[in-house]
Amino acid sequence: MRFHRVGSVQLGVTIAGKFEAGGGGPVADLTLMLAHFDGADNQPTTTDEVPTVLWDLDPAAGGASESHLDTAQSVFGGSALTCGTSTGIDATAASFVSPHAGSWTYEVFYRISAADFSGGMAVQLLTAAGENSAWFQPGAGAENDFAFIVWNQAGAIFIINTAVGVQNADEWYYASIVRDVVAGTYDQYHGLVSGGVATRQFQDAVATDARNMERFNWSANIGSDGRWIEESRFSRVARPGYSGASYAIPAAPFVLD
């Protein structure tokens, strides 16, 4: 398995009163991180919806070589983030804080071109110090494989699942990890966007909590821009409806709630 890491993005949160689905008690706003990656073609910055911070996607590279927005590829007809030929994301803003002993959901849309599948990419949730909390890694070892990895508070991996033969190049996919403390499970879902269904690939019935999640990072192999992500969202609840053997993939951009 090949891991790559380039840069980090930290996002902020505004607190308000809500309740966790499943009887988990009061929580803050459901959405802690929401990045649409909207903007003009080749734009090297984007503004996140939480908390409207500006991301400089790759300040070290400069020019066309940096990570940028790309209107040629998009799930919902806007733009997506693609890795530049120099480096991946290298941007910082305010941090968000996840309750490491609570429920949470992370979800993202992604696409990899046929020419760039061998290197894969990693979507990472990290601590404030840059330590691993949870990863989703398409192209983990082979073109059609992907992996979910979760670390405990001591820094040890306690979930590592690899699904084989479930994705192809040049297609948009959706993936999520759902931590439900009421059910005592971590569920990992994945699906082809055009198929409309996210299917549960794995369920781990463990009480162990993941490390606190305070930063978001996306990394990809250097040398090409054939990898995209769009609509990246982290929620401090096990989202209602995201359960069972499958659920409908969101058919519109995520909304702030």
C-alpha positions as CSV (number, residue, x, y, z in Angstrom):
1,M,0.0,0.0,0.0
2,R,1.4,3.4,-1.0
3,F,0.7,6.4,1.2
4,H,1.3,10.0,0.1
5,R,1.0,13.2,2.0
6,V,1.3,16.8,0.7
7,G,0.3,19.8,2.7
8,S,-2.8,20.4,4.8
9,V,-5.9,22.5,5.0
10,Q,-7.5,23.4,8.3
11,L,-11.0,24.6,8.6
12,G,-13.1,26.5,11.2
13,V,-16.4,26.0,12.9
14,T,-19.2,28.1,14.4
15,I,-21.1,26.6,17.3
16,A,-24.9,26.5,17.6
17,G,-27.5,24.2,19.2
18,K,-28.6,20.9,17.5
19,F,-29.3,17.3,18.6
20,E,-27.5,14.2,17.4
21,A,-29.6,11.7,15.6
22,G,-30.1,8.4,17.5
23,G,-30.4,9.9,21.0
24,G,-26.8,11.0,21.3
25,G,-27.6,14.2,23.0
26,P,-27.0,17.9,22.2
27,V,-24.3,18.7,19.6
28,A,-23.1,21.8,17.8
29,D,-23.9,22.5,14.2
30,L,-23.9,19.3,12.2
31,T,-21.4,20.5,9.5
32,L,-17.9,21.2,10.7
33,M,-16.2,21.2,7.3
34,L,-17.8,21.9,3.9
35,A,-15.7,22.6,0.8
36,H,-17.5,22.8,-2.6
37,F,-14.3,23.7,-4.6
38,D,-16.3,26.2,-6.6
39,G,-14.6,28.8,-8.8
40,A,-13.3,29.8,-12.2
41,D,-11.2,27.4,-14.3
42,N,-7.5,27.3,-13.2
43,Q,-8.3,29.4,-10.2
44,P,-5.6,28.7,-7.5
45,T,-7.9,29.7,-4.6
46,T,-11.4,28.8,-3.3
47,T,-13.6,30.0,-0.5
48,D,-14.9,27.3,1.9
49,E,-18.5,27.6,3.2
50,V,-17.3,26.8,6.7
51,P,-16.3,29.3,7.9
52,T,-15.8,31.2,4.6
53,V,-12.1,31.0,4.7
54,L,-9.9,31.5,1.6
55,W,-7.8,28.5,0.6
56,D,-4.6,29.1,-1.3
57,L,-4.4,25.7,-2.9
58,D,-0.7,25.7,-3.6
59,P,1.2,28.9,-2.8
60,A,4.6,27.2,-3.2
61,A,4.3,26.2,-6.8
62,G,2.8,29.3,-8.5
63,G,1.4,29.6,-11.9
64,A,-0.2,26.8,-13.9
65,S,1.7,24.1,-12.0
66,E,-0.1,24.6,-8.7
67,S,-3.2,22.8,-7.5
68,H,-6.2,24.6,-8.9
69,L,-9.9,24.4,-9.8
70,D,-10.9,22.7,-13.0
71,T,-14.2,23.3,-14.7
72,A,-13.6,20.4,-17.2
73,Q,-14.5,17.9,-14.5
74,S,-17.3,18.3,-12.0
75,V,-20.0,16.2,-10.4
76,F,-22.6,18.9,-10.4
77,G,-21.6,21.1,-13.3
78,G,-19.3,23.6,-11.5
79,S,-15.7,22.9,-10.8
80,A,-13.5,20.5,-8.9
81,L,-10.1,20.6,-7.2
82,T,-7.3,19.0,-9.2
83,C,-3.7,18.4,-8.1
84,G,-1.1,20.4,-10.0
85,T,2.0,19.1,-11.6
86,S,4.2,20.6,-8.9
87,T,2.6,19.7,-5.5
88,G,-0.7,19.0,-3.9
89,I,-2.6,21.2,-1.4
90,D,-0.5,23.4,0.7
91,A,-2.8,25.8,2.5
92,T,-3.9,26.6,6.0
93,A,-6.8,28.4,7.7
94,A,-8.5,28.1,11.1
95,S,-8.9,24.6,12.5
96,F,-12.1,22.7,13.2
97,V,-12.5,20.3,16.2
98,S,-14.4,17.0,16.1
99,P,-15.5,15.3,19.3
100,H,-13.3,12.2,19.2
101,A,-15.7,10.4,21.5
102,G,-18.8,11.2,19.4
103,S,-20.4,10.2,16.1
104,W,-19.2,11.7,12.9
105,T,-19.5,11.3,9.1
106,Y,-17.0,12.2,6.4
107,E,-18.0,12.1,2.7
108,V,-16.4,13.2,-0.6
109,F,-16.7,12.8,-4.4
110,Y,-13.6,11.9,-6.4
111,R,-12.4,11.0,-9.9
112,I,-9.1,9.6,-11.2
113,S,-8.1,9.5,-14.9
114,A,-6.7,6.3,-16.4
115,A,-3.3,7.7,-16.9
116,D,-3.0,8.7,-13.2
117,F,-4.5,5.8,-11.3
118,S,-1.3,4.0,-10.5
119,G,-0.2,6.6,-8.0
120,G,-3.6,6.9,-6.3
121,M,-4.4,9.7,-3.8
122,A,-5.3,10.1,-0.2
123,V,-8.1,12.1,1.5
124,Q,-7.0,12.6,5.1
125,L,-8.4,13.8,8.4
126,L,-5.6,14.8,10.8
127,T,-5.0,16.1,14.3
128,A,-3.8,19.7,14.8
129,A,-0.3,18.4,14.9
130,G,-0.7,16.6,11.6
131,E,-1.1,13.1,13.0
132,N,-3.3,10.6,11.2
133,S,-6.9,10.2,12.3
134,A,-8.7,8.7,9.3
135,W,-7.8,8.2,5.6
136,F,-9.7,7.3,2.5
137,Q,-7.3,6.2,-0.3
138,P,-8.5,5.4,-3.8
139,G,-6.1,3.5,-5.9
140,A,-4.6,1.7,-2.9
141,G,-2.3,-0.8,-4.5
142,A,-4.2,-1.3,-7.7
143,E,-6.4,0.7,-10.1
144,N,-9.7,-0.6,-8.9
145,D,-9.0,-0.9,-5.2
146,F,-9.6,1.6,-2.4
147,A,-8.8,1.6,1.4
148,F,-10.3,3.1,4.6
149,I,-7.9,3.5,7.5
150,V,-8.6,4.8,11.0
151,W,-6.2,5.5,13.8
152,N,-6.9,5.4,17.6
153,Q,-5.9,8.1,20.1
154,A,-2.6,6.3,20.8
155,G,-1.7,6.5,17.1
156,A,-2.2,2.9,16.2
157,I,-4.3,1.7,13.2
158,F,-7.4,-0.2,14.4
159,I,-9.3,-0.2,11.2
160,I,-7.8,-0.9,7.8
161,N,-10.1,-2.2,5.1
162,T,-9.4,-2.6,1.4
163,A,-12.1,-3.2,-1.2
164,V,-11.0,-4.8,-4.5
165,G,-12.5,-4.4,-7.9
166,V,-15.0,-1.7,-7.1
167,Q,-13.9,1.3,-9.1
168,N,-12.7,2.3,-12.6
169,A,-10.8,5.2,-14.1
170,D,-12.5,8.2,-15.5
171,E,-15.7,7.9,-13.4
172,W,-17.0,10.0,-10.5
173,Y,-17.4,8.1,-7.3
174,Y,-18.8,8.9,-3.8
175,A,-17.3,7.6,-0.6
176,S,-18.1,8.0,3.1
177,I,-17.2,6.9,6.6
178,V,-19.9,6.9,9.2
179,R,-19.1,6.6,12.9
180,D,-22.2,5.9,15.0
181,V,-21.5,5.7,18.7
182,V,-25.1,4.6,19.4
183,A,-24.8,1.6,17.2
184,G,-21.1,1.1,18.1
185,T,-20.0,0.9,14.5
186,Y,-17.9,2.3,11.8
187,D,-19.5,1.9,8.3
188,Q,-17.7,2.6,5.1
189,Y,-19.8,3.3,1.9
190,H,-18.8,3.6,-1.7
191,G,-20.6,4.0,-5.0
192,L,-20.6,5.0,-8.6
193,V,-22.3,8.4,-8.9
194,S,-24.1,7.5,-12.1
195,G,-25.5,4.5,-10.3
196,G,-27.0,6.6,-7.5
197,V,-26.4,4.1,-4.7
198,A,-23.7,4.1,-1.9
199,T,-23.2,0.5,-0.9
200,R,-21.7,-0.5,2.5
201,Q,-18.4,-2.2,1.8
202,F,-17.4,-2.8,5.5
203,Q,-18.8,-2.5,9.0
204,D,-16.5,-2.6,12.0
205,A,-18.3,-3.1,15.3
206,V,-15.8,-1.5,17.7
207,A,-16.1,0.9,20.6
208,T,-12.6,2.5,19.9
209,D,-12.6,6.2,19.2
210,A,-10.6,7.7,16.4
211,R,-8.2,10.5,17.1
212,N,-9.5,14.0,17.3
213,M,-10.0,15.4,13.8
214,E,-8.8,19.0,13.4
215,R,-7.4,19.3,9.9
216,F,-8.3,18.2,6.4
217,N,-5.6,17.2,3.9
218,W,-5.7,16.0,0.3
219,S,-2.6,14.6,-1.4
220,A,-1.8,13.0,-4.7
221,N,1.3,11.9,-6.6
222,I,3.3,14.6,-8.1
223,G,3.5,15.0,-11.9
224,S,0.0,15.2,-13.3
225,D,-3.4,16.7,-12.7
226,G,-5.6,13.7,-13.5
227,R,-7.1,13.5,-10.0
228,W,-10.1,15.4,-8.7
229,I,-12.2,15.8,-5.6
230,E,-15.4,17.8,-5.0
231,E,-17.9,18.4,-2.3
232,S,-15.9,17.4,0.8
233,R,-17.9,17.4,4.0
234,F,-17.3,16.4,7.7
235,S,-20.2,16.2,10.1
236,R,-20.3,15.7,13.8
237,V,-23.2,13.2,13.6
238,A,-23.9,9.9,12.0
239,R,-26.0,11.5,9.3
240,P,-29.7,10.3,9.3
241,G,-30.3,7.9,6.4
242,Y,-26.6,7.0,6.1
243,S,-27.1,3.4,7.4
244,G,-28.0,-0.1,6.4
245,A,-26.7,-2.0,3.4
246,S,-27.0,1.1,1.1
247,Y,-28.4,4.6,0.8
248,A,-28.9,7.1,-2.1
249,I,-25.9,9.1,-3.0
250,P,-26.6,12.8,-2.6
251,A,-27.8,14.1,-5.9
252,A,-27.0,17.8,-5.3
253,P,-24.2,19.8,-3.7
254,F,-24.0,19.5,0.1
255,V,-25.8,22.1,2.1
256,L,-24.6,23.7,5.3
257,D,-26.7,22.5,8.3
